[in-house]
């Protein structure tokens, strides 16, 4: 087989993915091509021809994506801030929506020197490691309960430390337990969390329902069980006047804000994502 042009391969892949219901078929087809060619997606036009073995590998990946295997499981990475995280079976894949919570955290930390930051339900380590990368002066502590996810978080933490980032401190623990990170009580300058928050009866895309670990997704009947239970931990960890940012399901609306307000927090704010859906709440410990 001779070298084949890239553009028709991408077009055929996009059509195949669209036929199987993939939400962003063209983007995924291009991402897979970039992965095979080991280039940035924006530089695909500089590689107009594919070697026969690249064609074979690309078509195989497209068929896997057509079976609704997550794109990130096929490429092995997911971005957060300026870093890429290793992801795969057994860990929740970070979503683009969480970039908004990350951006909020960085904006708040602009006025804080050498901040102490906590990330609860860290999963792959996405928020903790992205903050440590952006703020080398920060002391970042991250907690994860699930052993499989913690393995991914440690892998990512080791990789970022090897790349020169300030190391984070990882804990195996329950974010709802009264003794988790007890040594940091009343000292934390900023806390972020992306906990399990999907209502139990929610209908999910196959990429989520069949590949994300259930313990990272579901938060009880209304999706708020973990958020309710972790609120006392958030309160005891934060210093007075320090904020927390917690991601939630788009069905929760003002419910998470009311939980914080009832717990005595001030400056409680609801934030929406780029699709104008409720996505995370920030609040300041009174």
Secondary structure in CASP SS format (residue, H / E / C, confidence):
PFRMAT SS
TARGET T0000
AUTHOR 0000-0000-0000
METHOD secondary structure of the structure
MODEL  1
X C 1.00
X C 1.00
X C 1.00
X E 1.00
X E 1.00
X H 1.00
X H 1.00
X H 1.00
X H 1.00
X H 1.00
X H 1.00
X H 1.00
X H 1.00
X H 1.00
X H 1.00
X H 1.00
X H 1.00
X H 1.00
X H 1.00
X C 1.00
X C 1.00
X C 1.00
X C 1.00
X C 1.00
X H 1.00
X H 1.00
X H 1.00
X H 1.00
X H 1.00
X H 1.00
X H 1.00
X H 1.00
X H 1.00
X H 1.00
X H 1.00
X H 1.00
X H 1.00
X C 1.00
X C 1.00
X C 1.00
X H 1.00
X H 1.00
X H 1.00
X H 1.00
X H 1.00
X H 1.00
X C 1.00
X C 1.00
X E 1.00
X E 1.00
X C 1.00
X H 1.00
X H 1.00
X H 1.00
X H 1.00
X H 1.00
X H 1.00
X H 1.00
X H 1.00
X H 1.00
X H 1.00
X H 1.00
X H 1.00
X H 1.00
X H 1.00
X H 1.00
X C 1.00
X C 1.00
X C 1.00
X C 1.00
X H 1.00
X H 1.00
X H 1.00
X H 1.00
X H 1.00
X C 1.00
X E 1.00
X E 1.00
X E 1.00
X E 1.00
X C 1.00
X C 1.00
X E 1.00
X E 1.00
X E 1.00
X E 1.00
X C 1.00
X C 1.00
X C 1.00
X C 1.00
X C 1.00
X C 1.00
X C 1.00
X C 1.00
X C 1.00
X C 1.00
X C 1.00
X H 1.00
X H 1.00
X H 1.00
X H 1.00
X H 1.00
X H 1.00
X H 1.00
X H 1.00
X H 1.00
X H 1.00
X H 1.00
X H 1.00
X C 1.00
X C 1.00
X C 1.00
X C 1.00
X C 1.00
X C 1.00
X E 1.00
X E 1.00
X E 1.00
X E 1.00
X E 1.00
X C 1.00
X C 1.00
X C 1.00
X C 1.00
X C 1.00
X H 1.00
X H 1.00
X H 1.00
X H 1.00
X H 1.00
X H 1.00
X H 1.00
X H 1.00
X H 1.00
X C 1.00
X C 1.00
X C 1.00
X C 1.00
X E 1.00
X E 1.00
X E 1.00
X E 1.00
X E 1.00
X E 1.00
X C 1.00
X C 1.00
X H 1.00
X H 1.00
X H 1.00
X H 1.00
X H 1.00
X H 1.00
X H 1.00
X H 1.00
X H 1.00
X H 1.00
X H 1.00
X H 1.00
X H 1.00
X H 1.00
X H 1.00
X H 1.00
X C 1.00
X C 1.00
X C 1.00
X C 1.00
X C 1.00
X C 1.00
X E 1.00
X E 1.00
X E 1.00
X E 1.00
X C 1.00
X C 1.00
X C 1.00
X C 1.00
X C 1.00
X C 1.00
X C 1.00
X C 1.00
X C 1.00
X H 1.00
X H 1.00
X H 1.00
X C 1.00
X C 1.00
X C 1.00
X E 1.00
X E 1.00
X E 1.00
X E 1.00
X E 1.00
X E 1.00
X C 1.00
X C 1.00
X C 1.00
X C 1.00
X E 1.00
X C 1.00
X C 1.00
X C 1.00
X C 1.00
X C 1.00
X C 1.00
X C 1.00
X H 1.00
X H 1.00
X H 1.00
X H 1.00
X C 1.00
X C 1.00
X C 1.00
X C 1.00
X H 1.00
X H 1.00
X H 1.00
X H 1.00
X E 1.00
X C 1.00
X C 1.00
X C 1.00
X C 1.00
X C 1.00
X C 1.00
X H 1.00
X H 1.00
X H 1.00
X H 1.00
X H 1.00
X H 1.00
X H 1.00
X H 1.00
X H 1.00
X H 1.00
X H 1.00
X H 1.00
X H 1.00
X E 1.00
X E 1.00
X E 1.00
X E 1.00
X E 1.00
X E 1.00
X E 1.00
X E 1.00
X E 1.00
X E 1.00
X C 1.00
X C 1.00
X C 1.00
X C 1.00
X C 1.00
X C 1.00
X C 1.00
X H 1.00
X H 1.00
X H 1.00
X H 1.00
X H 1.00
X H 1.00
X H 1.00
X H 1.00
X C 1.00
X C 1.00
X C 1.00
X E 1.00
X E 1.00
X E 1.00
X E 1.00
X E 1.00
X E 1.00
X E 1.00
X C 1.00
X C 1.00
X C 1.00
X C 1.00
X C 1.00
X E 1.00
X E 1.00
X E 1.00
X E 1.00
X E 1.00
X E 1.00
X E 1.00
X C 1.00
X C 1.00
END
